[in-house]
Amino acid sequence: MPRFDKKLLRVPSFVATLLTGLILLAMVLTVMFSWNKVKNFTLYEKVMAGGLFGLILGIHGLLHLGLEVAYNFNPLDENNKQKILK
């Protein structure tokens, strides 16, 4: 059974990508489970929530780009998965 290389967890950009991914997941789950409250937001609250989501999504995407360039880490590439899961 392949094992995950724990050295990758010490790479700051990997940790930052993981944390922003968890924040995005928490935001999506919060919206899903409290939809009745969210749909009653004022326009200002909706714009602020959308802006916050957009910022976090953009930062997460830039961190993915940094991982791909600096560490040759593309989670969608099957060859990279095999290198990491040695």
Sequence and secondary structure as in RCSB ss.txt:
>XXXX:A:sequence
MPRFDKKLLRVPSFVATLLTGLILLAMVLTVMFSWNKVKNFTLYEKVMAGGLFGLILGIHGLLHLGLEVAYNFNP
LDENNKQKILK
>XXXX:A:secstr
     GGGGG HHHHHHHHHHHHHHHHHHHHHHTHHHHTT  HHHHHHHHHHHHHHHHHHHHHHHHHHHHH   T
T HHHHHHHT 
